[in-house]
Amino acid sequence: QLQLVESGGGLVQPGESLTLSCTASGFTSDYVAIAWFRQAPGKEREAVSCVTASGGLENYADSVKGRFTLSRGNAKNTAHLQMNSLKPDDTAIYYCAVPFDRYYCSGSRTNIETWGQGTQVTVSS
């Protein structure tokens, strides 16, 4: 059974940091591409960043450039999204996802095979 589990969300003040983690299980490969999307209230789900199976990075959201960093974890099929200098506009449910390709990244929702359940990030003073 393919499964993605996110952790690390929470309530923070503007300017603070959070690290989200995603663990993928049930895949035949020890390394799959892992993407992060987010969905703010009343808005469409948007791609944030993705790491390929080999560790290459693709960044999609201009609004997080220079503030968010995605990396692979030491454990197999894990990825961590380090979010610094958080802003109220970053408030959203954050989802990790694996594309159908499983090796290469995709920033399109229609190319996603498996979604995590999501973790809430709220940035508010």
C-alpha positions in Angstrom: 0.0 0.0 0.0 1.4 3.3 -1.1 1.4 5.8 1.7 2.8 9.3 2.4 2.9 10.8 5.9 3.6 14.4 6.6 4.6 15.9 9.9 5.9 19.1 11.4 3.1 21.6 10.8 1.9 24.0 13.4 1.2 27.6 14.4 4.1 30.0 14.2 4.6 33.8 14.3 5.7 35.7 11.2 9.4 35.5 10.7 9.7 32.1 12.4 10.7 28.8 10.9 9.2 25.3 10.5 10.5 22.1 9.0 8.0 19.7 7.4 8.9 16.1 6.8 7.4 13.5 4.5 7.9 9.7 4.6 6.9 7.6 1.7 6.3 3.9 2.2 5.0 1.0 0.1 7.0 1.9 -3.0 9.2 -0.8 -4.6 12.0 1.7 -5.0 14.0 3.1 -2.0 14.1 6.5 -3.7 11.2 8.2 -5.4 10.5 11.8 -6.4 8.8 13.7 -3.6 7.0 17.0 -4.2 5.4 19.5 -1.9 2.2 21.3 -2.7 0.1 23.7 -0.6 -3.4 24.9 -0.6 -4.5 28.1 1.1 -8.2 28.7 2.0 -10.2 29.6 -1.1 -7.2 29.0 -3.4 -6.1 26.2 -5.7 -3.5 23.7 -4.7 -0.1 24.9 -5.9 3.3 23.2 -6.3 6.0 24.5 -4.0 9.1 22.3 -4.7 10.1 18.8 -5.6 13.2 16.6 -5.3 13.8 13.8 -7.9 14.8 10.3 -7.0 18.4 11.1 -7.6 18.3 14.3 -5.5 17.8 17.0 -8.1 15.7 20.0 -7.1 12.9 21.8 -8.9 11.3 24.9 -7.4 7.9 26.1 -8.6 6.6 28.9 -6.3 8.3 32.2 -6.8 6.9 33.4 -3.5 9.0 31.0 -1.5 12.3 31.4 -3.3 15.2 32.1 -0.9 13.0 31.1 2.1 12.1 27.4 1.6 14.6 24.6 1.0 13.7 21.1 0.1 16.2 18.2 0.8 16.2 14.5 1.0 16.5 13.0 4.4 19.0 10.4 5.5 16.4 7.8 5.7 15.1 6.3 2.5 12.2 7.9 0.8 12.1 10.9 3.2 12.2 14.6 2.4 12.3 17.7 4.5 11.0 21.1 3.6 12.8 23.8 5.6 10.6 27.0 5.8 12.3 30.1 7.0 11.0 33.7 7.4 7.4 32.5 7.3 4.7 35.0 6.3 1.0 35.0 6.9 0.6 34.3 3.2 2.3 30.9 3.7 -0.7 29.8 5.8 -2.0 26.6 4.1 -2.4 22.9 4.2 0.9 21.4 3.0 0.8 18.1 1.1 3.6 15.9 0.0 3.1 13.9 -3.1 4.7 11.3 -5.4 4.3 11.7 -9.2 3.2 8.8 -11.5 6.7 8.8 -13.0 8.2 8.3 -9.5 11.7 9.2 -10.6 11.3 12.7 -12.1 9.5 15.6 -10.6 6.2 17.2 -11.7 4.6 20.4 -10.5 1.3 19.5 -12.0 -1.5 18.1 -9.8 -2.7 15.9 -12.6 0.6 14.0 -12.7 0.5 13.0 -9.0 -0.1 9.4 -8.2 -0.1 9.5 -4.4 -1.0 12.3 -1.9 -0.3 12.6 1.8 -3.1 13.6 4.2 -1.7 17.1 4.6 -0.4 19.1 7.5 -1.6 22.5 8.6 0.8 25.4 8.7 -0.6 28.6 10.2 1.5 31.8 10.3 -0.1 34.4 12.5 0.8 36.9 15.2 
